Structures are given as structure tokens and as C-alpha cells.
């Protein structure tokens, strides 16, 4: 772990400020508050659940990949670093690793539209929260899910690059103890096309929370938050007119500040819509996800953002590999 700690690099600069809290209070922040309140005719979901990791065809400890034509940039917003009192900057870079992160758009079983954030971790696999797939209150799975990679100001590089989710695995159905945040709030989505070949995909790293805490102010959270950016808004002459949630916000220079109940606690700015957003950093020159933002909770009387450990996903993969031996 010392080698990991030595090689952490800052993705950019950030100044810690007032927390903009995550997307899950009692679930309704994501599936209700983020929802556009118009219903559709009830249809049977065509998305299927898969329990065998072999169908997803990705491995633990996968290295990141990006097409050389994309280029790499440490800066999601190459015009300005700090905006007022909010540490987030708009993600307007089309380069890697920002290219591999996108907006998930879903239609809940109840007919409401909502959004989350997802990250390509293989050529056709997206990582996000379980509560972006199944409603924790009703335990009903969303009828449809789409992934829009590198959405900026509501615009894709290519409108044909919308990934339709064909299959999924979520690690929890939220049928456990009420009002308890689930440490398994993660899911993987299988797309109908290999978008990672064009946009690249991220690997991930695991480590004890104490190791991540030693590299404070060197992480970044990317999320399509409901409150960011407020439009019309000009950032150093760049007009973002599409409205909140249609350009990702990036808080660079944030930290893992502790662990509670099997969840990582962090101080990265976020709000509803950032659910499933990656907390990432650069290790030995490559970009990795080290945690998965999932929401906020009260810890010792204070409201704190929390994230799911990547070790939860590794455990699932490893258990399945052992069964198949």
C-alpha cells in the first residue's frame, strides 16, 4: 500500500467548502426528486437481471483503457479551476478519463424519469449504484435504462452513441433493515454496444480506508448533479445553456475522511443525480475508480457524504470465480 500512496497524483486543484450533499436520503431524492414528474403507460421491462459475472466478461483488477486518438487530460475544465464557493467545475473535456463517464437516464417502474451517473469499466459495462436500477422503497426494477457517455451541455459526441442497457446485476434489493444504508449499493449494467472501445474505460483499485485518508485532497468526484450547472451560466466565456444535470460537475481535490458501517465517508461536493458517480484518482500514471458515491447520511450528528467500497465488487467477482473453478 505504500507504493500506492506514493504514486497518488492530484487530478487538479480544489478548495474544500460547504458540502453539497448526495442523492439518497430515503431513496426518494433520486427516484422522486430527480424524476421528471410525467408518467408513461406501464410496460414490462425488457431489461433482464444476470447473476453470473461471467456474462459481463470483466475481471477484477482490470487496467484502464483509452484510444490514443482521444488523448488524456487531467483537467475536466481547461479554462478555470475554481468557481465561487462551489468547488465543482463543469466537465467539458472530451478527453480521457472524462470521456468514460456519462449520464444514466432511467424510467422507473412507476413511470417516472430520473437520472444517475455511470462509468465505463469495460468496453460494454457501466458501473453505478443499485438504487439507480431498483427502487429501494418499492423494490421494483426500472423498466428502461440508457447510458449517455461524456454528455456535455446536453450534447453527445455522436447521437448514435446512446447505450441501451440490456442486462444488469445489482448487489442489493434493499429488502434489509429499514433506514439502513446498504454497503452493497452498486450495480453493473451491460450495454448493447461496446462504447468503451471509443470512449475508453476506467479500472479500479481497492485499499483500506486509512490508506485513502492519507492522500487527502487528491481525489475527484464526477457526477451529473441536479443542481449543477445552473443555466444559463457562463464559465470563462463558455455558455452552458442546457440546464442542471446535463453537464457533469467535477470536484477536484476532495478526500476520503473516514469509514462508518462499511462505507467510505468523503467530503466531495455533490447532489441528487451524482449517485453512481466515480471517486477517482491517478495511480502510477493511470486513472482508477477508488470508490462509488452513493448519497449522504448522518454520522455522529453531522451530515456526511458516503461511498461504496470497490472491494464489494471484487468480492463478488472473486466468489463467482471460486464457484466456477
Secondary structure, 3 states (H helix, E strand, C coil): CHHHHHHEECCCCCCCCCCCCCCCCCCHHHHHHCCECCCCCCCCCCCEECCCHHHCCCCCCCCCECCCCCCECCCCCCCCCCECCECEEECCCCCECHHHEEEEEEECCCCCEEEEEEEEEECCEEEECHHHCECCCCCCECCEEEEEECCECCECCCCCCEEEEEEEEECCCCCCCCCCCCCCCCEEEEECCCCHHHHCECEECCCCHHHHHCCCCCEEEEECCCCCCCCCEEECCEEECCCCCCCCEEEEEECEEEEECCEEEECCCCCCCCCCCEEEEEECCEEEEEEEEEEEEEECCEEEEEEEECHHHHHHHHHHHHHCC
